[in-house]
Amino acid sequence: MSRLGSLGARLYRGEVGYDFVAKRKIWYAISILITITAIAGLAVRGLNMGIEFSGGAVFTTPNTTVSAPQAQEVAEKASGGHTAVVQELGRGGLRIQISELGTKEAVPVQEKLAQKLDVKTNKIDTQLVGPSWGEQIASKAWQGLAIFMVLVVIYLAIAFEWRMALAALIALVHDLTITVGVYALVGFEVTPGTVIGLLTILGYSLYDTVVVFDGLKEGAKDITKQTRFTYPEIANRSLNSTLVRSINTTVVALLPVGALLFIGGGLLGAGMLNDISLALFVGLAAGAYSSIFIATPLVSDFKSRDPQMKALAKRVRAKRAAAAKAETEPNDGEPAEGGEPDLEDAAPAGVVGQRRQPASRSRGRGRPSGKRR
């Protein structure tokens, strides 16, 4: 078995672990800082909305030797100062996009481009998108996102409980805010492909969170009938048992998306790939982070306020204090009444949860049969 596989098995059994829940304030502070940065970038720079949302014109030229900067200069002069976005197509043509351009303004641009390329005007394909249609697309995108969020909350509230639904919703908003903020800071164009990418990463983030919640639900079954673990400790054990799985699935998903973003969109200049690959790359990373560091610690915080969980935590602390006291009191070499104290109850169980067995006290120690002669 590989080292990673061995580590995953040990995490699952509770032999090793990391106390994510106990350090939740650190993760909250990091998330708040990243979120504030994303919101500031969104407020200062705003989103670069594509013509599907703002309206405009798209010109597709045939195979040409004219460079993209030259075509951009011609298009901007002919459109009266409108900003033009030029992309090189794989077959040697150009895709020139100008936002907020009407029919009358599009005709001079088409003629100037035809003159520059030395082709007939009808050889340049022109597509116009009205602003009303763009507003409709934006409205449908927001409606789809809102419906998705509502269905997520309803499902989690029924399948688990309302505290988990609330924690998952906060994690999803966290992922969405960070992804949109990165789009604003980078300046990538927002297209329908971006919306598809956002919905995809929200679904992936939800999947990762549900896996942890399912383990937490199973581990917290009849939790009030025992006095070994508090709810935060059960939550942390469940998180550790799925940690390697979450890391593996995230890395495997990021590798092809990273190839699309950095190789397809960066080196090859396939601008259309940037629309969805950036959303997927940032969203997948943020989703994995929120599933581990945000969602489960939030559930633990919400659940710990429940009176039953408070009473349980009080009983666990009392039992551990009694066990520690019994272990340290002198008793002439004999175990205290009722047997030896449970070492797991005497020590915090937030990280490592495997029960340790007491050492044998056989009188025949050192003899094969263990019997007196």
C-alpha positions as CSV (number, residue, x, y, z in Angstrom):
1,M,0.0,0.0,0.0
2,S,1.3,3.5,-0.8
3,R,2.1,6.0,1.8
4,L,-0.9,8.1,0.9
5,G,-3.2,5.1,1.0
6,S,-1.7,4.1,4.4
7,L,-2.3,7.6,5.7
8,G,-5.9,7.5,4.5
9,A,-6.5,4.2,6.2
10,R,-5.0,5.6,9.5
11,L,-7.1,8.7,9.2
12,Y,-10.2,6.7,8.7
13,R,-9.5,4.5,11.8
14,G,-8.7,7.5,13.9
15,E,-5.0,6.6,14.5
16,V,-3.8,10.0,13.3
17,G,-5.5,13.2,12.5
18,Y,-5.6,17.0,12.6
19,D,-7.9,19.0,14.7
20,F,-9.5,21.2,12.1
21,V,-12.5,22.1,14.2
22,A,-10.5,23.4,17.2
23,K,-8.6,25.8,14.9
24,R,-11.8,27.0,13.1
25,K,-11.2,30.6,14.1
26,I,-8.1,30.6,12.0
27,W,-9.9,29.2,8.9
28,Y,-12.7,31.7,9.4
29,A,-10.3,34.6,9.5
30,I,-8.6,33.4,6.3
31,S,-11.9,33.0,4.5
32,I,-13.1,36.5,5.7
33,L,-9.9,38.1,4.4
34,I,-10.1,36.3,1.0
35,T,-13.8,37.2,0.7
36,I,-13.2,40.9,1.5
37,T,-10.5,41.0,-1.1
38,A,-12.8,39.4,-3.7
39,I,-15.7,41.9,-2.9
40,A,-13.3,44.8,-3.0
41,G,-12.1,43.7,-6.5
42,L,-15.7,43.3,-7.6
43,A,-16.6,46.8,-6.3
44,V,-13.5,48.6,-7.8
45,R,-13.1,46.8,-11.1
46,G,-16.5,45.3,-11.7
47,L,-17.2,42.4,-14.1
48,N,-16.2,42.4,-17.7
49,M,-19.6,41.3,-19.1
50,G,-19.7,39.7,-22.5
51,I,-22.0,40.8,-25.3
52,E,-24.4,38.0,-24.4
53,F,-25.2,40.1,-21.4
54,S,-24.5,43.7,-22.5
55,G,-25.3,43.5,-26.1
56,G,-23.1,44.3,-29.1
57,A,-21.6,42.9,-32.3
58,V,-19.3,40.0,-33.2
59,F,-17.3,40.0,-36.5
60,T,-15.8,36.8,-37.7
61,T,-13.2,37.2,-40.5
62,P,-11.9,34.7,-43.0
63,N,-8.3,33.5,-43.0
64,T,-6.1,36.6,-42.9
65,T,-2.5,37.8,-42.4
66,V,-3.6,40.9,-40.5
67,S,-2.5,40.7,-36.9
68,A,-4.9,41.0,-34.0
69,P,-3.6,44.4,-32.8
70,Q,-4.1,45.8,-36.3
71,A,-7.6,44.5,-36.5
72,Q,-8.4,45.9,-33.0
73,E,-7.1,49.4,-34.0
74,V,-9.3,49.4,-37.1
75,A,-12.4,48.2,-35.3
76,E,-12.1,50.7,-32.5
77,K,-11.6,53.6,-34.9
78,A,-14.5,52.6,-37.1
79,S,-16.8,52.0,-34.1
80,G,-16.2,55.5,-32.7
81,G,-14.0,54.6,-29.7
82,H,-15.7,51.4,-28.5
83,T,-13.4,48.8,-27.0
84,A,-12.8,45.8,-29.2
85,V,-11.8,42.4,-28.1
86,V,-9.9,40.4,-30.7
87,Q,-9.3,36.6,-30.6
88,E,-7.3,34.5,-33.1
89,L,-9.2,31.5,-34.4
90,G,-7.6,28.2,-35.1
91,R,-8.2,28.4,-38.8
92,G,-6.4,31.7,-39.2
93,G,-9.4,34.0,-38.9
94,L,-10.2,36.6,-36.3
95,R,-13.1,37.0,-33.9
96,I,-13.7,40.7,-33.1
97,Q,-16.2,41.5,-30.4
98,I,-17.4,45.0,-29.6
99,S,-19.9,45.6,-26.8
100,E,-22.8,48.0,-26.9
101,L,-22.7,48.4,-30.7
102,G,-25.9,48.9,-32.6
103,T,-26.8,48.0,-36.2
104,K,-25.9,51.4,-37.7
105,E,-22.6,51.5,-35.9
106,A,-21.8,47.9,-37.0
107,V,-21.9,48.6,-40.7
108,P,-18.9,51.0,-40.8
109,V,-16.9,48.5,-38.8
110,Q,-17.7,45.7,-41.2
111,E,-16.7,47.8,-44.2
112,K,-13.5,49.0,-42.7
113,L,-12.5,45.5,-41.7
114,A,-13.3,44.3,-45.3
115,Q,-11.1,47.1,-46.7
116,K,-8.2,46.3,-44.3
117,L,-8.4,42.5,-45.1
118,D,-8.9,43.2,-48.8
119,V,-12.0,41.0,-49.0
120,K,-15.7,41.5,-49.9
121,T,-17.9,42.9,-47.1
122,N,-20.2,39.9,-47.1
123,K,-17.2,37.6,-46.4
124,I,-17.1,39.0,-42.9
125,D,-19.8,37.3,-40.7
126,T,-21.6,39.8,-38.4
127,Q,-23.8,38.8,-35.5
128,L,-25.7,41.4,-33.5
129,V,-26.9,40.9,-29.9
130,G,-29.5,43.3,-28.6
131,P,-29.2,44.6,-25.0
132,S,-32.7,43.4,-24.1
133,W,-31.7,39.8,-25.0
134,G,-28.6,40.2,-22.9
135,E,-30.7,41.4,-19.9
136,Q,-32.9,38.3,-20.4
137,I,-29.9,36.0,-20.4
138,A,-28.6,37.7,-17.2
139,S,-32.0,37.4,-15.5
140,K,-32.3,33.7,-16.4
141,A,-28.8,33.1,-15.0
142,W,-29.7,34.7,-11.7
143,Q,-33.0,32.8,-11.6
144,G,-31.2,29.5,-12.2
145,L,-28.7,30.2,-9.4
146,A,-31.4,31.2,-7.0
147,I,-33.4,28.0,-7.7
148,F,-30.2,25.9,-7.3
149,M,-29.6,27.4,-3.9
150,V,-33.2,26.9,-2.7
151,L,-33.2,23.3,-3.8
152,V,-29.9,22.7,-2.1
153,V,-31.2,24.0,1.2
154,I,-34.4,22.0,1.0
155,Y,-32.6,18.8,0.2
156,L,-30.0,19.1,3.0
157,A,-32.6,20.1,5.5
158,I,-34.6,17.0,4.7
159,A,-31.7,14.6,4.3
160,F,-29.7,15.9,7.2
161,E,-30.9,18.9,9.3
162,W,-31.3,22.6,9.0
163,R,-27.9,23.4,10.6
164,M,-26.1,21.4,7.9
165,A,-28.2,23.1,5.3
166,L,-27.3,26.5,6.6
167,A,-23.6,25.6,6.8
168,A,-23.6,24.3,3.2
169,L,-25.4,27.4,2.0
170,I,-22.7,29.7,3.6
171,A,-20.0,27.5,2.0
172,L,-21.6,27.8,-1.4
173,V,-21.9,31.6,-1.1
174,H,-18.3,31.7,0.0
175,D,-17.2,29.7,-3.1
176,L,-19.3,31.8,-5.4
177,T,-18.0,35.1,-4.0
178,I,-14.4,34.1,-4.3
179,T,-14.8,32.9,-7.9
180,V,-16.7,36.0,-9.0
181,G,-14.1,38.2,-7.3
182,V,-11.2,36.5,-9.1
183,Y,-13.1,37.1,-12.4
184,A,-13.3,40.8,-11.5
185,L,-9.6,41.0,-10.5
186,V,-8.3,39.1,-13.6
187,G,-10.6,40.9,-16.0
188,F,-11.8,37.8,-17.8
189,E,-15.0,38.1,-19.8
190,V,-18.2,36.8,-18.3
191,T,-20.1,34.7,-20.8
192,P,-22.8,32.0,-20.5
193,G,-19.9,29.6,-20.3
194,T,-18.9,31.3,-17.1
195,V,-22.4,30.8,-15.6
196,I,-22.1,27.1,-16.6
197,G,-18.8,26.9,-14.8
198,L,-20.2,28.5,-11.7
199,L,-23.1,26.1,-11.5
200,T,-20.7,23.2,-12.0
201,I,-18.3,24.1,-9.2
202,L,-21.2,24.8,-6.8
203,G,-22.4,21.2,-7.5
204,Y,-18.9,19.8,-7.0
205,S,-18.5,21.8,-3.7
206,L,-21.8,20.5,-2.5
207,Y,-20.9,16.9,-3.3
208,D,-17.7,17.2,-1.3
209,T,-19.6,18.7,1.6
210,V,-22.3,16.1,1.6
211,V,-19.7,13.3,1.8
212,V,-18.4,14.8,5.1
213,F,-21.9,15.5,6.4
214,D,-23.0,11.9,5.7
215,G,-20.1,10.6,7.8
216,L,-20.9,13.1,10.5
217,K,-24.6,12.1,10.5
218,E,-23.6,8.4,10.9
219,G,-21.0,9.2,13.6
220,A,-23.3,11.4,15.6
221,K,-26.1,8.8,15.7
222,D,-27.2,8.3,19.4
223,I,-24.4,10.6,20.4
224,T,-26.2,11.7,23.6
225,K,-26.2,8.0,24.9
226,Q,-22.4,8.0,25.3
227,T,-19.9,10.1,27.2
228,R,-16.7,9.5,25.2
229,F,-16.9,12.2,22.6
230,T,-18.4,15.7,22.3
231,Y,-20.1,16.8,19.0
232,P,-17.1,18.8,17.8
233,E,-14.8,15.8,18.3
234,I,-17.2,13.6,16.3
235,A,-17.3,16.2,13.6
236,N,-13.5,16.4,13.5
237,R,-13.2,12.5,13.3
238,S,-15.7,12.4,10.4
239,L,-13.7,15.2,8.6
240,N,-10.4,13.4,9.0
241,S,-11.9,10.1,7.8
242,T,-12.8,11.7,4.4
243,L,-9.8,14.1,4.2
244,V,-7.6,12.0,1.8
245,R,-10.6,11.3,-0.4
246,S,-11.4,15.0,-0.7
247,I,-7.8,15.9,-1.5
248,N,-7.5,13.1,-4.1
249,T,-10.8,14.0,-6.0
250,T,-9.9,17.7,-5.9
251,V,-6.3,17.2,-7.4
252,V,-7.6,14.8,-10.1
253,A,-10.3,17.4,-11.1
254,L,-7.9,20.3,-11.0
255,L,-5.3,18.7,-13.4
256,P,-7.4,18.7,-16.6
257,V,-9.0,22.0,-15.7
258,G,-5.6,23.5,-15.2
259,A,-4.5,22.2,-18.6
260,L,-7.5,23.9,-20.2
261,L,-6.8,27.2,-18.5
262,F,-3.0,27.5,-18.7
263,I,-2.3,25.5,-21.9
264,G,-5.5,25.9,-23.9
265,G,-6.3,29.4,-22.9
266,G,-2.8,30.7,-22.1
267,L,-0.3,29.2,-24.5
268,L,-2.7,28.3,-27.4
269,G,-4.8,31.5,-27.1
270,A,-8.1,29.7,-27.1
271,G,-10.0,32.4,-25.4
272,M,-13.3,30.6,-25.3
273,L,-11.7,28.1,-22.9
274,N,-11.0,30.8,-20.4
275,D,-14.7,31.5,-19.9
276,I,-15.3,28.1,-18.2
277,S,-11.9,26.9,-17.2
278,L,-11.1,29.8,-14.8
279,A,-14.4,29.4,-13.0
280,L,-13.8,25.7,-12.7
281,F,-10.2,26.1,-11.5
282,V,-10.9,28.7,-8.9
283,G,-14.2,27.2,-7.9
284,L,-12.9,23.7,-7.4
285,A,-10.1,24.9,-5.2
286,A,-12.4,27.1,-3.2
287,G,-15.0,24.3,-2.9
288,A,-12.4,21.9,-1.5
289,Y,-11.3,24.5,1.0
290,S,-14.8,25.4,2.1
291,S,-15.8,21.7,2.5
292,I,-12.9,21.0,4.9
293,F,-12.3,24.3,6.7
294,I,-15.7,26.1,6.6
295,A,-18.8,23.8,6.3
296,T,-18.0,21.2,9.0
297,P,-16.6,23.7,11.6
298,L,-19.7,25.8,11.1
299,V,-22.0,22.8,11.7
300,S,-20.0,22.1,14.9
301,D,-20.5,25.6,16.0
302,F,-24.2,25.6,15.3
303,K,-24.7,22.2,16.9
304,S,-22.7,23.0,20.0
305,R,-25.2,25.7,21.0
306,D,-27.9,23.0,21.3
307,P,-28.8,22.4,25.0
308,Q,-28.4,18.6,24.6
309,M,-24.9,19.0,23.1
310,K,-24.0,21.4,25.9
311,A,-25.1,18.8,28.5
312,L,-23.1,16.1,26.7
313,A,-20.0,18.2,26.6
314,K,-20.4,18.8,30.4
315,R,-20.7,15.0,31.0
316,V,-17.7,14.2,28.8
317,R,-15.5,16.7,30.7
318,A,-16.7,15.4,34.0
319,K,-15.9,11.8,33.1
320,R,-12.5,12.7,31.8
321,A,-11.7,14.7,34.9
322,A,-12.7,11.7,37.1
323,A,-10.7,9.3,35.0
324,A,-7.6,11.5,35.1
325,K,-8.0,11.9,38.9
326,A,-8.4,8.1,39.4
327,E,-5.3,7.5,37.3
328,T,-3.1,9.8,39.4
329,E,-4.4,8.8,42.8
330,P,-2.1,6.2,44.7
331,N,-3.8,2.9,45.3
332,D,-1.0,0.6,46.5
333,G,-0.4,-0.9,43.1
334,E,-4.0,-2.1,42.7
335,P,-6.5,-0.7,40.2
336,A,-9.2,1.6,41.4
337,E,-12.7,0.3,42.2
338,G,-14.6,-0.5,39.0
339,G,-11.4,-1.3,37.0
340,E,-8.9,0.8,35.3
341,P,-9.9,4.2,33.8
342,D,-10.6,4.4,30.1
343,L,-7.5,6.1,28.7
344,E,-9.4,7.5,25.8
345,D,-11.9,9.2,28.1
346,A,-9.1,10.7,30.1
347,A,-7.6,12.5,27.2
348,P,-9.1,14.8,24.6
349,A,-10.4,12.9,21.6
350,G,-10.7,15.7,19.1
351,V,-7.9,14.4,16.8
352,V,-7.1,10.8,17.5
353,G,-10.0,8.5,18.3
354,Q,-8.7,5.0,18.3
355,R,-9.3,3.3,21.7
356,R,-6.1,2.2,23.5
357,Q,-6.2,-1.1,25.3
358,P,-4.9,-1.2,28.9
359,A,-1.7,-3.2,29.5
360,S,-2.1,-6.8,30.7
361,R,-1.6,-7.4,34.5
362,S,-1.1,-11.2,34.3
363,R,0.7,-12.5,37.3
364,G,2.5,-15.1,35.1
365,R,4.2,-12.4,33.1
366,G,7.4,-13.9,31.5
367,R,6.1,-17.5,31.5
368,P,4.7,-19.1,28.4
369,S,1.7,-20.5,30.1
370,G,1.1,-17.6,32.4
371,K,0.5,-20.1,35.3
372,R,2.2,-20.6,38.6
373,R,4.3,-23.7,39.0
